[in-house]
């Protein structure tokens, strides 16, 4: 369904483009749209668009060869670079995905100023097809295409309105053109009750409530892709609402980045830094390492949220990231992503931007402390696993230390009544701050590992160092 909706969007985009360049699209028509309708009795699902349509030659070229891409040919003929158009591409491959659920596929189509034709697959599974003139319901508008899937018995769940609504909402929410679903709607109205006893003189007629069911096309994709708008036009509340909706979150992001990259690789990206550790991560630290952290789109079409590991290292898997690529194919797979140079470039840029956001957050003491309390373990994991970003991660890492004990020891060694410079209870220190406090003569960083701060502070091993004024770092996180 995602593939066929994307093809329909391509067709509408082509028609709009040709209309702007005066190359054939009919003037005066309304905005193109895409309609989906299920018929349980006939066991069919129909996807119809008001796009550019196809003639006999187009049908043979686009649907006669599985690897043929009508979109690619269209862009080549116009000498337009792929990044300069919204065409999604891979028409042939996308169309043939219909046979995953359909025994039979029919395509009724009409090009501008052309005849209405029907392409139909044969039932003998030989891969052959027929093309003939079509006398069924006319295509609405000057051109368009109607794809009719006769579903297999084990695919009848796709005849259910709720199932189609769910799929369209998930995968085609941000398609550029209206996507409409044929849906039944029940309303209740008051009518005279003909079966009731007659009303007494002067009393109003007895009424009853009856259901009235109507069916019409309902637009599903009303939301606009936030990441396509200039950041200067988006408010904090809009970002927060989108974050909560897209990632099913309850908190507001503590930091976010909205950026794009153009040139060798083109993509747009949103990065959200959560304020609160999600419940699933409190149970399993890397629950999002493989899925859930990254939502991957290709030209506004949702692909998957199960490719997190291809974009983010484990230590950043607590983030929420949306990527919309102009260069990846729709039929992307985990194997393809692992070998993709495009995604490798995207991943490096996302990691760099994420680090920038965290470094910026570290300058905000009021917010970084609560953040680190919940997500600090991920920074420590990064120190172990991400050697390329070790220096930046060291700036983010925070530790408990014996600073207060050292300060109190110093105060006791000087005149009575002097005050010790102590930290707030539970305050953490950075490695840089630790080094800045090292007394003359200290050449090394001292640390000790343990299960709790209280247990370490009572250790006699630290007494000698504390007496010298040497601060020790406490390594308490199990990573």
Phi, psi and omega in degrees: 000318177301316182295316183289324176295321179295320176299317180297320177298320175303313183298320178293321179295319178298316181297317179296319180296314179296326177295321179291330182261008178057043182244028170135334181291140184290134179278158175086357179278157176288177180295136179297153175216172181236131183237139180237133182217132177254142177234105185293324180295316181275352183058044182235150169238129184244131175243115184237136177234162177252042183271208190285337180072177181223148171263184184300319181295320178297319180299317181294316183290315187279322185254351181277341180231126188297328184268001182290138177239105179297326180295317180299316179298320181298315180294322179295320182293331179270354183056044179253133176289143182307322181290347182266004181228161178267006182299134184274325173089178177058047184299311184300312181298316181297319181297318185287350172295342178301330183286356172293332184238351187242137172284328186218139179233129176241139178235114175257127187212156179213123174275163178302129181063020180246175178274157178276124186240159176234123171257132184219134177281149178276151183280352186277005178060023179276348183089359180278165183208169178231152176230127180210168176295148184244136181243016179282191181308133182295147175295134180287134180087187184283341181198165178160181182217139178237115179258122182246120179256122171267108193286149172292161181298325182276007180242016185290349176298337181280002172274349183280130182301318181297320180297314179296318180299318180295314180295316180294321178294328181281312191260338186236024185297330187246019173302143187293334184253155180302130174251118186243140180243133176290117187224143176273145180225126181254126176238159181243134180228156181267128178227164178293133179274102183289337184271349182284159177297146181302142179288150177293160182299131179090349178268149177291158179297146180287135185245161173216160179260128180233145177282145176229114184258127176235161179229138179202169177278131181242127180287134183255323188265072181275339182286146176261143178293107185303323185291347179276347180273152175297136181305328183294342182264002185249131180273164177299322180295322179294317176300314183296318179296319180294317179302314181293321181288312185289325186247011179052044182261161180248336182269174172263144179294141180276335174211154175211155175229135178230111186211170177221160178229133179232160181120237181299321178230137181241127176199160173241151188212144170238130176238125178245131174260115183294156174271325186239139177292120179299153183303317184297330178282335175289336178271322181219112189304322184249037180297335181257008184297326180260330183208150174104333184276330185236129172255117184257125176243152170235110181052050177075001177261123181291130181258304183188159170244023183249021180244027185303317184295338179281346184246314186249138169292162185303325186287347176253010186288358175277348180286166171240120189230136173241129179235130176239106185264145174263353190246338181282151176282159178294320184274054183281149179226167179299321181295319179295319181295324181296333181257359188282121175291327179300310183290331177297318178293317179300313183299317180298319180292321180295317179297318180297315179294322179296317178299319179301318180295319181290323177294322176296318179297326182294342177280348181257091186301322184297324182262331184289326179301304178299323178298312184294328179301327182265325187245006184302327181300326181295324177297318180295322176297319178300322178299326181280319192260336187249085183290332182294330183247024185301316184297318179293322181292327177297329178289335181271334186294140178231149184222148164287156181208176179267025184304316181296319179297320179294317181297318180293321179296320178295319181297323181290333185278348179251190186300148181298145177094349177290149184259138178275141176274095185253156176275162173295151179301130179086357181291147181249163179234149174273164178294323179297317179293323178300312182297323181294338181263358182297128179289163179300132180102341178279122184251350186228159173268127181256136178215159178216139181260146178190178184272338180206156179294320181299319181294322181287322183294336179270003183283129178292343181297329185275347186300317182296318180293319180297320179297329178281352183087017180269123179278140178246141174272141178258120177266098187253343185277131175271105181228000000 
